[in-house]
Amino acid sequence: MMNKKAIEMKKITKDQELRKLAMLSERELMMELRTSGKGLSEEDAKHRLEEYGTNEVSAQKPTPAIIMFLEAFKDPFVYVLALLMIVSAATQDFEAAIVMGLMILASVVISFIQEYRSQKASLNLKELIENTAAVTREGVTKEIPMDEVVPGDIVTLATGDMIPADAVLFWTKDLFINQSSLTGESMPVEKFVEAGVDKEQDSISALDMQDLVFMGTDVLSGQGKAIILKTGQNTFFGDIAKNATKQRGKTSFDIGLTKVSKFLLRMVMVLFPIVFLINGITKGDWGSAFFFAIAVAVGLTPEMLPMIVTSNLAKGALSLSKHKVIVKELPSIQNLGSMDVLCTDKTGTITEDRVVLVQHLDPMGNVNDNVLEMAYLNSHYQTGWKNLMDVAVINFHEENTTKSPFKSVTKLDEIPFDFSRRRLTVVVNADGHQLMITKGAVEEMEAVCTHAEIDGKLVSLTPELRKKMREVNIHMNEQGMRAIAVAVKKDVHSEAVYSVEDEKNMVLIGFMGFLDPAKTSAITAIKSLHEHGVNVKVLTGDNDIVAKKVCADVGIEVSHVVLGSEIDTMSDEQMKEEVEKTNLFAKLNPMQKSRIIETLQSNGHTVGFMGDGINDAPALRKADVGISVDTAADITKDASSIILLEKSLNVLENGVLEGRKVFSNMMKYIKITISSNFGNVFSILVASAFLPFLPMLSIQLLIQNLIYDVAQLTIPWDNVDEEELAKPVRWETNGLMKFTLCIGPVSSIFDIMTYLVMWFVFSANSVATQHLFQTGWFVVGLVSQTLVVHMVRTRKLPFIQSIASPAVILSSMGAIGLGLLIVLTPIREVFDFVKLPANYWAWFILIIVLYLITVEVAKRLYIRNTKEWI
């Protein structure tokens, strides 16, 4: 493993190499990369693709099938079964070893098939959304798949393009790049051919150089041409991919399974030697005693749990796929069920992710059509990138205005938008007058305005008037609107020559209010999530006032807001308190999102995170269940455990309920099987102490467990009571112990009753009649163990208030039928069973009926005392 110093040296080398290349002149660079202004030849590009590999980061490469298959063996219960299988094989108990080997193989194969299908579905999605780049080769510019870009390629960049790889610019025009995915800075960066920093300074990072662009960033506006320097894993983005796709930490599902496996191992370690010693001492046959103790250990372990878990999760994944959800990591389904906090972004999740113009007001907050007209001229005639607000203004004007107040309008000049001024100016000739129309951020516009137009009159911007205007802006924000200001200036020059210097002493004419409306569907989805015990918290980089209004619209209670700048000053203890009482965190950077999730987890919560930006990848990996959408960046989808084909909280609601069904059915099997097996082991201890023979042969005990376990394979398809879906579910081994100690001994009581009946009524009280004893107890044990599932699977009255699914009913009938077939036909001789007397069956029915009634009574007492069940 590479140590920290080596990793740092590797990063320094990569940074220095990019800086060194960036310092070369265009001619020197072309020579260094063996390319020209016409680009590479197709043959040269082909050779370079073979030399450098495809332009992909490791996160995008699928896991090989063999690795995926081997990963499926990493399961605590597989380890337990493997240990018992090895011991059985070493002691020549090959029947038991074969049975356990088949169980392990079946579980691993089911898990592998589901994981493989999930990966294949995810890769198919990726192919549907293949990204391309405009590359010049042999003098011809054409779109090619981004993964085919190689060092030395000439790429053309335009608004909306993704940067395909790390590159150096040799021509630009008003080029603005969003580098937040690499730097965490939300402010776009303007790029130039000549970098605005001293390239010779070693303290300057390659990321600070204004003539370098990087993979994973995108063009916000303008144009450019660049030469590709580094591709794939050799890019800066490749380093981020490694961190974002490193193995997910232990989730609540992993921790829960580990707790249960440790609980079982402790029981096995305690009971195995006790059973072995008691039988060895009382019977004198230490060999038989050892094999019998092994069979008891196997019987105590829920052998089918890995198969039950994987088939349960696979069934859940199949069900969710019908609701437009792709499950990449099977355990995430159960984590959805135990999730009690969902952290989500605002835009596109609880809002429509579209901008509409809702108000055009004068400086005093009154509706004013002149403001709309001036804003329309500015948006319509500007030649740069028309953002969502420009489109909203143009659409609103065209839909709501039938006649322009001007007879003729001609564009004269333009001062493009940049992110330092945060303004855009367009100059037009309207009916013989030069109109300089500027729109932009409220604060920046107020700074260049000295007057305002109110009711058609020009008034000076006094401190009182400025205060009133700020109140109008705040009021718009409180209504969920994003506001921009519009100002004009008339006949500044006789010639059409305008510059930034002219953006002063302007007249503010009003405000434009834009809204990203809350989704109607989000209101019902959030209400349902709250009703099911999931608290929804919004983590956004957006304005806190706007976000607060949106939260109110969709039913998220916000008593106060915590900003990203405040989080940086908080200690871990303060954070633990704050995350519990805060539902809205605003103006966050990626690391702050990740810290919030980690703090919630340390408070004992199971946390889901829903995001679709590259910057969300670390938070998605940190969460117990990471959720993204199919339109998200590849790195984001790779960091996620669940991918939605529709960005909707309603889809998540289905996932939460499906996760709880999976958990409930899983816990049914675990609790029922462990408590029943514990009762059987306790019965065996009693029998071993007093009987002159083994109460059941090891092969008989194994076949009984096998029939019962196979019958339980239908548990994933069982019905789940509505009450069990009402709140998040948690792994609790304390509850498992209480349940086992309450329900397990009930079966022991009736096992002992069966012993007494076989001993005194049927005189099966000697070594010569041991097979009659074993046969009688086998039938009672199998039938009672199978039927008790229907009693324990629900807190309601079984068969009346709550009925199992048809699959469970049929498998129970099949298990009982198979057991009776073995005992009632000559097959019994294979397992050393004997024919039972006719009057046995009356006693059998009496014992079974009394047992089921007693279990129901014990269940009622347990629920009354603990207020819980499955």
Solvent accessible surface area in square Angstrom, and as a share of the most:
residue,aa,sasa,rsa
1,M,243,1.09
2,M,99,0.44
3,N,97,0.50
4,K,161,0.68
5,K,154,0.65
6,A,38,0.30
7,I,71,0.36
8,E,80,0.36
9,M,108,0.48
10,K,90,0.38
11,K,89,0.38
12,I,80,0.40
13,T,76,0.44
14,K,22,0.09
15,D,24,0.13
16,Q,99,0.44
17,E,73,0.33
18,L,0,0.00
19,R,14,0.05
20,K,137,0.58
21,L,19,0.10
22,A,2,0.02
23,M,71,0.32
24,L,56,0.28
25,S,57,0.37
26,E,88,0.39
27,R,175,0.64
28,E,81,0.36
29,L,6,0.03
30,M,22,0.10
31,M,125,0.56
32,E,102,0.46
33,L,22,0.11
34,R,155,0.57
35,T,19,0.11
36,S,52,0.33
37,G,55,0.53
38,K,142,0.60
39,G,10,0.10
40,L,4,0.02
41,S,46,0.30
42,E,71,0.32
43,E,119,0.53
44,D,42,0.22
45,A,5,0.04
46,K,130,0.55
47,H,101,0.45
48,R,7,0.02
49,L,50,0.25
50,E,126,0.57
51,E,116,0.52
52,Y,98,0.37
53,G,29,0.28
54,T,63,0.37
55,N,7,0.03
56,E,33,0.15
57,V,1,0.00
58,S,52,0.34
59,A,7,0.05
60,Q,37,0.17
61,K,109,0.46
62,P,70,0.44
63,T,57,0.33
64,P,78,0.49
65,A,46,0.36
66,I,109,0.55
67,I,80,0.40
68,M,20,0.09
69,F,55,0.23
70,L,97,0.48
71,E,84,0.38
72,A,18,0.14
73,F,68,0.28
74,K,134,0.57
75,D,24,0.12
76,P,34,0.22
77,F,2,0.01
78,V,5,0.03
79,Y,127,0.48
80,V,7,0.04
81,L,1,0.01
82,A,28,0.22
83,L,102,0.51
84,L,12,0.06
85,M,56,0.25
86,I,107,0.54
87,V,44,0.25
88,S,0,0.00
89,A,42,0.32
90,A,80,0.62
91,T,35,0.20
92,Q,133,0.59
93,D,16,0.08
94,F,112,0.47
95,E,100,0.45
96,A,0,0.00
97,A,10,0.08
98,I,108,0.55
99,V,34,0.19
100,M,1,0.00
101,G,22,0.21
102,L,112,0.56
103,M,10,0.05
104,I,13,0.07
105,L,90,0.45
106,A,36,0.28
107,S,4,0.03
108,V,0,0.00
109,V,54,0.31
110,I,53,0.27
111,S,15,0.10
112,F,40,0.17
113,I,71,0.36
114,Q,24,0.11
115,E,44,0.20
116,Y,92,0.35
117,R,156,0.57
118,S,6,0.04
119,Q,34,0.15
120,K,115,0.49
121,A,36,0.28
122,S,19,0.12
123,L,51,0.25
124,N,72,0.37
125,L,18,0.09
126,K,51,0.22
127,E,125,0.56
128,L,144,0.72
129,I,71,0.36
130,E,106,0.47
131,N,58,0.30
132,T,67,0.39
133,A,8,0.06
134,A,20,0.15
135,V,1,0.00
136,T,14,0.08
137,R,19,0.07
138,E,101,0.45
139,G,43,0.42
140,V,91,0.52
141,T,74,0.43
142,K,94,0.40
143,E,109,0.49
144,I,12,0.06
145,P,36,0.23
146,M,25,0.11
147,D,46,0.24
148,E,67,0.30
149,V,0,0.00
150,V,1,0.00
151,P,9,0.05
152,G,0,0.00
153,D,0,0.00
154,I,5,0.02
155,V,2,0.01
156,T,41,0.24
157,L,4,0.02
158,A,41,0.32
159,T,52,0.30
160,G,59,0.57
161,D,48,0.25
162,M,74,0.33
163,I,1,0.01
164,P,1,0.01
165,A,0,0.00
166,D,1,0.00
167,A,1,0.01
168,V,7,0.04
169,L,5,0.03
170,F,41,0.17
171,W,108,0.38
172,T,31,0.18
173,K,120,0.51
174,D,70,0.36
175,L,0,0.00
176,F,9,0.04
177,I,0,0.00
178,N,39,0.20
179,Q,7,0.03
180,S,21,0.14
181,S,14,0.09
182,L,26,0.13
183,T,55,0.32
184,G,28,0.27
185,E,112,0.50
186,S,99,0.64
187,M,102,0.45
188,P,18,0.11
189,V,46,0.26
190,E,50,0.23
191,K,2,0.01
192,F,86,0.36
193,V,54,0.31
194,E,136,0.61
195,A,19,0.15
196,G,59,0.57
197,V,46,0.26
198,D,71,0.37
199,K,42,0.18
200,E,130,0.58
201,Q,83,0.37
202,D,127,0.66
203,S,99,0.64
204,I,31,0.16
205,S,37,0.24
206,A,0,0.00
207,L,39,0.20
208,D,77,0.40
209,M,0,0.00
210,Q,43,0.19
211,D,3,0.01
212,L,1,0.00
213,V,1,0.00
214,F,1,0.00
215,M,17,0.07
216,G,6,0.05
217,T,1,0.01
218,D,41,0.21
219,V,2,0.01
220,L,36,0.18
221,S,18,0.12
222,G,15,0.15
223,Q,85,0.38
224,G,0,0.00
225,K,79,0.34
226,A,0,0.00
227,I,0,0.00
228,I,0,0.00
229,L,5,0.03
230,K,37,0.16
231,T,6,0.04
232,G,4,0.03
233,Q,50,0.22
234,N,77,0.39
235,T,0,0.00
236,F,35,0.14
237,F,13,0.05
238,G,0,0.00
239,D,25,0.13
240,I,43,0.22
241,A,0,0.00
242,K,80,0.34
243,N,91,0.47
244,A,2,0.02
245,T,32,0.19
246,K,130,0.55
247,Q,166,0.74
248,R,29,0.11
249,G,55,0.52
250,K,148,0.63
251,T,9,0.05
252,S,22,0.14
253,F,7,0.03
254,D,49,0.25
255,I,79,0.40
256,G,1,0.01
257,L,10,0.05
258,T,41,0.24
259,K,86,0.37
260,V,3,0.01
261,S,5,0.03
262,K,111,0.47
263,F,5,0.02
264,L,0,0.00
265,L,60,0.30
266,R,136,0.50
267,M,20,0.09
268,V,17,0.10
269,M,138,0.62
270,V,87,0.50
271,L,18,0.09
272,F,48,0.20
273,P,52,0.32
274,I,67,0.34
275,V,0,0.00
276,F,49,0.21
277,L,87,0.43
278,I,48,0.24
279,N,0,0.00
280,G,1,0.01
281,I,123,0.63
282,T,68,0.39
283,K,48,0.20
284,G,53,0.51
285,D,73,0.38
286,W,115,0.40
287,G,41,0.39
288,S,44,0.28
289,A,2,0.02
290,F,54,0.23
291,F,65,0.27
292,F,1,0.00
293,A,0,0.00
294,I,3,0.02
295,A,0,0.00
296,V,3,0.01
297,A,3,0.02
298,V,2,0.01
299,G,7,0.06
300,L,1,0.00
301,T,0,0.00
302,P,0,0.00
303,E,4,0.02
304,M,7,0.03
305,L,0,0.00
306,P,2,0.01
307,M,17,0.07
308,I,0,0.00
309,V,6,0.03
310,T,15,0.09
311,S,15,0.10
312,N,1,0.00
313,L,4,0.02
314,A,18,0.14
315,K,46,0.20
316,G,0,0.00
317,A,6,0.04
318,L,114,0.57
319,S,28,0.18
320,L,1,0.00
321,S,58,0.38
322,K,158,0.67
323,H,82,0.37
324,K,104,0.44
325,V,5,0.03
326,I,24,0.12
327,V,5,0.03
328,K,39,0.16
329,E,51,0.23
330,L,5,0.02
331,P,39,0.24
332,S,2,0.02
333,I,0,0.00
334,Q,0,0.00
335,N,2,0.01
336,L,1,0.01
337,G,0,0.00
338,S,1,0.01
339,M,0,0.00
340,D,30,0.16
341,V,4,0.02
342,L,0,0.00
343,C,0,0.00
344,T,0,0.00
345,D,29,0.15
346,K,5,0.02
347,T,51,0.29
348,G,4,0.03
349,T,1,0.00
350,I,0,0.00
351,T,0,0.00
352,E,66,0.30
353,D,83,0.43
354,R,121,0.44
355,V,38,0.22
356,V,45,0.26
357,L,9,0.04
358,V,61,0.35
359,Q,53,0.24
360,H,18,0.08
361,L,12,0.06
362,D,6,0.03
363,P,0,0.00
364,M,50,0.22
365,G,29,0.28
366,N,83,0.43
367,V,112,0.64
368,N,42,0.22
369,D,103,0.53
370,N,60,0.31
371,V,0,0.00
372,L,9,0.04
373,E,10,0.05
374,M,8,0.03
375,A,0,0.00
376,Y,31,0.12
377,L,6,0.03
378,N,0,0.00
379,S,0,0.00
380,H,79,0.35
381,Y,57,0.22
382,Q,3,0.01
383,T,110,0.64
384,G,43,0.41
385,W,111,0.39
386,K,72,0.31
387,N,58,0.30
388,L,108,0.54
389,M,35,0.16
390,D,4,0.02
391,V,64,0.37
392,A,7,0.06
393,V,0,0.00
394,I,24,0.12
395,N,69,0.35
396,F,50,0.21
397,H,15,0.07
398,E,109,0.49
399,E,140,0.63
400,N,88,0.45
401,T,41,0.24
402,T,147,0.86
403,K,172,0.73
404,S,50,0.33
405,P,89,0.56
406,F,45,0.19
407,K,197,0.83
408,S,67,0.43
409,V,38,0.22
410,T,82,0.47
411,K,60,0.26
412,L,58,0.29
413,D,36,0.19
414,E,30,0.13
415,I,11,0.05
416,P,62,0.39
417,F,72,0.30
418,D,30,0.16
419,F,43,0.18
420,S,97,0.63
421,R,26,0.09
422,R,93,0.34
423,R,22,0.08
424,L,15,0.08
425,T,0,0.00
426,V,0,0.00
427,V,0,0.00
428,V,0,0.00
429,N,49,0.25
430,A,2,0.02
431,D,64,0.33
432,G,65,0.62
433,H,87,0.39
434,Q,22,0.10
435,L,14,0.07
436,M,0,0.00
437,I,0,0.00
438,T,0,0.00
439,K,16,0.07
440,G,8,0.08
441,A,16,0.12
442,V,15,0.09
443,E,114,0.51
444,E,41,0.19
445,M,0,0.00
446,E,22,0.10
447,A,85,0.66
448,V,20,0.11
449,C,2,0.01
450,T,52,0.30
451,H,62,0.28
452,A,0,0.00
453,E,55,0.25
454,I,28,0.14
455,D,118,0.61
456,G,67,0.65
457,K,143,0.61
458,L,113,0.56
459,V,54,0.31
460,S,65,0.42
461,L,15,0.07
462,T,61,0.35
463,P,105,0.66
464,E,128,0.58
465,L,25,0.12
466,R,54,0.20
467,K,128,0.54
468,K,86,0.37
469,M,7,0.03
470,R,117,0.43
471,E,84,0.38
472,V,13,0.08
473,N,21,0.11
474,I,81,0.41
475,H,105,0.47
476,M,1,0.00
477,N,18,0.09
478,E,96,0.43
479,Q,67,0.30
480,G,3,0.02
481,M,7,0.03
482,R,100,0.36
483,A,12,0.09
484,I,16,0.08
485,A,1,0.01
486,V,0,0.00
487,A,0,0.00
488,V,21,0.12
489,K,38,0.16
490,K,123,0.52
491,D,71,0.37
492,V,44,0.25
493,H,70,0.31
494,S,106,0.69
495,E,120,0.54
496,A,40,0.31
497,V,112,0.64
498,Y,19,0.07
499,S,53,0.34
500,V,69,0.39
501,E,129,0.58
502,D,18,0.09
503,E,7,0.03
504,K,107,0.45
505,N,89,0.46
506,M,0,0.00
507,V,22,0.13
508,L,2,0.01
509,I,4,0.02
510,G,0,0.00
511,F,2,0.01
512,M,0,0.00
513,G,0,0.00
514,F,3,0.01
515,L,47,0.23
516,D,28,0.14
517,P,29,0.18
518,A,26,0.20
519,K,32,0.14
520,T,107,0.62
521,S,45,0.29
522,A,2,0.01
523,I,75,0.38
524,T,85,0.50
525,A,0,0.00
526,I,1,0.01
527,K,128,0.54
528,S,16,0.10
529,L,1,0.01
530,H,70,0.31
531,E,113,0.51
532,H,37,0.17
533,G,35,0.33
534,V,1,0.01
535,N,50,0.26
536,V,0,0.00
537,K,3,0.01
538,V,0,0.00
539,L,0,0.00
540,T,3,0.02
541,G,51,0.49
542,D,29,0.15
543,N,41,0.21
544,D,33,0.17
545,I,55,0.28
546,V,11,0.06
547,A,0,0.00
548,K,89,0.38
549,K,60,0.25
550,V,5,0.03
551,C,0,0.00
552,A,70,0.54
553,D,62,0.32
554,V,1,0.00
555,G,47,0.45
556,I,4,0.02
557,E,136,0.61
558,V,25,0.14
559,S,88,0.57
560,H,63,0.28
561,V,35,0.20
562,V,4,0.03
563,L,48,0.24
564,G,1,0.01
565,S,78,0.50
566,E,75,0.34
567,I,1,0.00
568,D,98,0.51
569,T,113,0.66
570,M,33,0.15
571,S,57,0.37
572,D,99,0.51
573,E,117,0.53
574,Q,100,0.45
575,M,1,0.00
576,K,71,0.30
577,E,119,0.53
578,E,26,0.12
579,V,0,0.00
580,E,83,0.37
581,K,121,0.51
582,T,1,0.00
583,N,28,0.15
584,L,0,0.00
585,F,0,0.00
586,A,0,0.00
587,K,109,0.46
588,L,16,0.08
589,N,57,0.29
590,P,22,0.14
591,M,131,0.59
592,Q,11,0.05
593,K,20,0.09
594,S,10,0.06
595,R,63,0.23
596,I,0,0.00
597,I,0,0.00
598,E,87,0.39
599,T,14,0.08
600,L,1,0.00
601,Q,49,0.22
602,S,68,0.44
603,N,50,0.25
604,G,41,0.40
605,H,43,0.19
606,T,2,0.01
607,V,0,0.00
608,G,0,0.00
609,F,1,0.00
610,M,2,0.01
611,G,3,0.03
612,D,47,0.24
613,G,29,0.28
614,I,28,0.14
615,N,40,0.21
616,D,8,0.04
617,A,0,0.00
618,P,48,0.30
619,A,1,0.01
620,L,0,0.00
621,R,27,0.10
622,K,78,0.33
623,A,1,0.01
624,D,10,0.05
625,V,0,0.00
626,G,0,0.00
627,I,0,0.00
628,S,1,0.00
629,V,6,0.03
630,D,25,0.13
631,T,106,0.62
632,A,11,0.08
633,A,27,0.21
634,D,34,0.17
635,I,1,0.01
636,T,0,0.00
637,K,14,0.06
638,D,39,0.20
639,A,0,0.00
640,S,0,0.00
641,S,0,0.00
642,I,0,0.00
643,I,0,0.00
644,L,1,0.00
645,L,74,0.37
646,E,76,0.34
647,K,41,0.17
648,S,8,0.05
649,L,3,0.01
650,N,52,0.27
651,V,11,0.06
652,L,2,0.01
653,E,35,0.16
654,N,54,0.28
655,G,2,0.02
656,V,1,0.01
657,L,41,0.20
658,E,14,0.06
659,G,0,0.00
660,R,0,0.00
661,K,70,0.30
662,V,1,0.01
663,F,9,0.04
664,S,4,0.03
665,N,2,0.01
666,M,0,0.00
667,M,8,0.03
668,K,3,0.01
669,Y,1,0.01
670,I,0,0.00
671,K,12,0.05
672,I,3,0.02
673,T,1,0.00
674,I,0,0.00
675,S,2,0.01
676,S,9,0.06
677,N,5,0.02
678,F,37,0.16
679,G,0,0.00
680,N,17,0.09
681,V,4,0.03
682,F,94,0.39
683,S,0,0.00
684,I,2,0.01
685,L,27,0.14
686,V,39,0.23
687,A,2,0.02
688,S,0,0.00
689,A,49,0.38
690,F,165,0.69
691,L,15,0.07
692,P,65,0.41
693,F,8,0.03
694,L,23,0.11
695,P,0,0.00
696,M,1,0.00
697,L,40,0.20
698,S,25,0.16
699,I,57,0.29
700,Q,0,0.00
701,L,7,0.03
702,L,11,0.05
703,I,31,0.16
704,Q,4,0.02
705,N,8,0.04
706,L,48,0.24
707,I,10,0.05
708,Y,2,0.01
709,D,2,0.01
710,V,77,0.44
711,A,6,0.05
712,Q,7,0.03
713,L,48,0.24
714,T,32,0.19
715,I,1,0.01
716,P,0,0.00
717,W,124,0.44
718,D,9,0.05
719,N,72,0.37
720,V,23,0.13
721,D,17,0.09
722,E,133,0.60
723,E,86,0.39
724,E,23,0.10
725,L,9,0.04
726,A,48,0.37
727,K,134,0.57
728,P,28,0.18
729,V,22,0.13
730,R,101,0.37
731,W,18,0.06
732,E,93,0.42
733,T,27,0.16
734,N,111,0.57
735,G,7,0.07
736,L,1,0.00
737,M,80,0.36
738,K,94,0.40
739,F,0,0.00
740,T,1,0.00
741,L,96,0.48
742,C,42,0.25
743,I,7,0.04
744,G,1,0.01
745,P,46,0.29
746,V,12,0.07
747,S,10,0.07
748,S,2,0.01
749,I,98,0.50
750,F,13,0.05
751,D,5,0.03
752,I,55,0.28
753,M,60,0.27
754,T,1,0.01
755,Y,14,0.05
756,L,93,0.46
757,V,12,0.07
758,M,1,0.00
759,W,71,0.25
760,F,147,0.61
761,V,65,0.38
762,F,25,0.10
763,S,65,0.42
764,A,0,0.00
765,N,59,0.30
766,S,44,0.28
767,V,89,0.51
768,A,96,0.75
769,T,48,0.28
770,Q,33,0.15
771,H,58,0.26
772,L,32,0.16
773,F,0,0.00
774,Q,0,0.00
775,T,0,0.00
776,G,0,0.00
777,W,4,0.01
778,F,0,0.00
779,V,3,0.02
780,V,3,0.02
781,G,4,0.04
782,L,2,0.01
783,V,9,0.05
784,S,12,0.08
785,Q,4,0.02
786,T,0,0.00
787,L,41,0.20
788,V,4,0.02
789,V,1,0.00
790,H,10,0.04
791,M,14,0.06
792,V,2,0.01
793,R,8,0.03
794,T,1,0.01
795,R,65,0.24
796,K,57,0.24
797,L,66,0.33
798,P,8,0.05
799,F,112,0.47
800,I,130,0.66
801,Q,115,0.51
802,S,8,0.05
803,I,98,0.50
804,A,6,0.05
805,S,5,0.03
806,P,99,0.63
807,A,37,0.29
808,V,4,0.02
809,I,61,0.31
810,L,118,0.59
811,S,21,0.13
812,S,7,0.05
813,M,122,0.54
814,G,43,0.42
815,A,6,0.05
816,I,35,0.18
817,G,37,0.35
818,L,81,0.40
819,G,2,0.02
820,L,49,0.24
821,L,88,0.44
822,I,10,0.05
823,V,1,0.01
824,L,102,0.51
825,T,36,0.21
826,P,102,0.64
827,I,77,0.39
828,R,42,0.15
829,E,124,0.56
830,V,115,0.66
831,F,31,0.13
832,D,65,0.33
833,F,6,0.02
834,V,53,0.31
835,K,152,0.65
836,L,13,0.07
837,P,48,0.30
838,A,93,0.72
839,N,87,0.45
840,Y,4,0.01
841,W,64,0.22
842,A,69,0.54
843,W,94,0.33
844,F,25,0.10
845,I,104,0.53
846,L,88,0.44
847,I,3,0.02
848,I,11,0.06
849,V,72,0.41
850,L,70,0.35
851,Y,5,0.02
852,L,28,0.14
853,I,99,0.50
854,T,46,0.27
855,V,0,0.00
856,E,21,0.09
857,V,81,0.46
858,A,13,0.10
859,K,0,0.00
860,R,93,0.34
861,L,85,0.42
862,Y,10,0.04
863,I,31,0.16
864,R,161,0.59
865,N,118,0.60
866,T,37,0.21
867,K,154,0.65
868,E,62,0.28
869,W,6,0.02
870,I,30,0.15
